Amino acid sequence: MITSTYIPVIAASKIKKDMTVLSAASYQWVHRIAALFLILLLSPIFIITWLAIRLESKGNAVFSQIRVGYCGRQFTLYKFRSMYSDMSNRPPTNISSSREGVCEKFYNDPRITRVGKVIRKLSIDELPQLFNVLLGDMALIGPRPALVKEVNQYDQRTLERLKAMPGITGLWQVSGRADTTFSQQVDLDISYVRNRSVFLDLKIAFLTIPAVLSAKGAY
């Protein structure tokens, strides 16, 4: 479900909507059509993943979380659940963090299920975000969808991440994913926002394939 909430720390004047209404609408519809095609093409993977998650552990197969998107608009992001339902909100203990800053992932996280490890490694857990693209919350390519708690700490420069639709894949995903630090991730997202083009989107799309197959930075 799409929400209409905006994070209060972001004033409309802070984020310039630098795409015309026509170009933004055209861009969105191209991504929506592509997302629909991918959902149909990958439907067997959706079904198999859903069944595997439900058979291994209790709880819904799809996990939802509030994220911040274009111009500070909040929306509900969908992913396949990769953690045990009763552990998803518990902080991990005695394991090392893979990233500094407000967004962290952890090596050998005991909260992750066996199926979860596989779908994270292959980025299958991200596939439900294709429905976010259909709903108009996301694009196929763009900055990482931000957490509310991290946006509340953004400075003026970091707010530039919100000047483009968040994407399922992007520059940081093809540059090491979770092996990148939070500051590196921000730099890559801002670089995308400032230099985005059809050519850059196509380049990222092609680079996503070997990035997923290599599983570098995926855990």
N, C-alpha and C positions, 0 to 999 in steps of 0.2 A: 504493500500500500504506500502511495506517495504522500508524504507529509508536506505541509506548507510552512514549516517553521524555519526561521532564520536565526543564526547565532547572534546574540545581542552585541557581541564585541565588535562586529563588523558593520560599519556604517556604509551606506550605499556609495558614498563619495570616495571611499577608500579603494574600490575595485572598479576599474574602467571596463565597461562592456565593449570590448574592442572588435566584435564581429557585428556586422549589420544583421538586421532581422532576417533578411532574405538568405544571406550566406549561412547564418547559424541554423536556420530551418532546413536548408538543403543538406548541410553537413549532417544534421541529426537524422534526417530521413535516409540518407545513404547508409549510415551506421545501423539504423533500425532494420532496414531490409537485409543487410548482411547478417545481423544478429538472428533474424528469423530463419534465414537459410542455414546458419550454423546450428541452431537449435534442432531443426529437422534432420540435418545431416548427422548430428551427434546424439540423437535421441536414444539409440541403443546404449550408449555410454551413460547417459542420464539414468536410464532404468536400472542398469547393472549396478551403478554406484549407489543409487537409492536403496536397492535391495541389500547390498553388502553392508551398508551402514546400519540398517534396521536389524539385520540378522546378528551383527556383532555386538551391539550395545543398545540399551534402552534410550528412548528419546526421538525427537524428530530428526529426519535425515537432513533437513535444511536449517541452517543457522541464520538468524537475522540480527543486524546491528545498525544503529543509527550512525550515519556518516555525514560529512559535510562536502557538498559539491560545488557546482558553478555559482559564483557570486555569493557564497555563504549559505546556500540553501541546503537544509537538512533533508535526508531521505533514508529510506530503509534499504540497506544493502543485503543481498542474499549470497550465501556460500553453502556448500555441502559441509555438514558438521564433521570435524576431524578430531574432536575431543570427546571424552566421556561427558555426558550431560551433567552429572553431579560434580564435575571438576572444572568446568569451563570458567568459573568465576573465582577459582582458588589460585592464589599466587604460587608459582613453583618454588621449591626449596632445594638447596644444595646442588644447583646447576648453574652454569655460567651463561651470562647474557651474550647475545651475538651483536648487539647494537646499543650505542649510547643514545641518550636523549629520551624524549617522551614516548617513543614507539620502540618496543623491544620484542625480540623473539629469542627463544632459548634453545640451546643444543640439548638433544636427548630429553625433551620435555615429557615427563611421565603422564601428563594429562592427555597426550595424543594416543588415539587408538591405533591398532595395527593397520586397519583400513585407512585411517587418517594419515599415517606415514606415507602410504602409497599414493593416495590422491594428492597430498601436498607435494610430493616429489615430482609428480607428473602435472601439477597445477590443475588437476581435475576439480579440486575443491572450488576453483574460481568460476566454473562453468555456469552456475546459476546467475551470475552477474549478466549473462546475456539477456535475461529477463529485465534487468535494470536498464539495459540499453533499449529494449523494446518500450519500456515505460518512459523513456526520455530522461532518466536520472543520470545516465552514464553514456560514454562513447566506447567504442572498441579500443581506442588508443587515447591516452591522456595521462595526466598526473595521477598519482595514487589517491584513492578516496580517503580523505583525512578523517581522523577521529576528532570528536568534539573537544575532548580534553586537550589535544595538542593545538588545535586552532586557537583556543583561549590563550595560548602562550606565544602565538605568532607575532613577529615584528612586521613592520611595513613591507620589507622585502619579501618575507616568506608568504605574505598574503597574496603575492603574485601567483602562487600555485592555484588559487581559486579563480583565476581569469580564464580558465579553460575547463571544459567538461572533464570530470575524472574518468579514467579509462581502466579497462581490464588489464591491458598491458601498456607499457610506456618505456621511456628511456632508462629509468632505473631498473625495470624488470629485465631488460636485455643487457644490463651492465653489472650483473652480479646479484640481483635481488636482495635477499636477506644478508648477504655478505657485505653490503654497503652500509656505511654509517648513516645515521639520520641526517646529518649535515650534508653528506654526499647525495643522499636521496633528494633533499630539498634543492640542491644545486642543479641536479639533473632535471627535476621537474620544472624549475624556473627556466632552464635552458630550452626545454621543449616549448613552454608557453611563449617565449620570446622569438623562437625560430620555427614555429610549427608551419607546416605546409603539406600539401598532398604528397610530395616526394618524401618528406620526412616520415609521414604516417606509413607510407608503403615500405620504406626502409625498416622501420620498427616492426612492422607486421612480418616481414621476411626474417628478421633477426630473432623474432620470438620463437620460431620453430626450432632452431638449434639450441636456443636458451632453454626451452622446455625439455628437449630430448637429452641435453647434457645434465639437467637437474642441478646445475651449479647454483648454490645459494638457496636451495629449496629444502626446507625442513620445518 
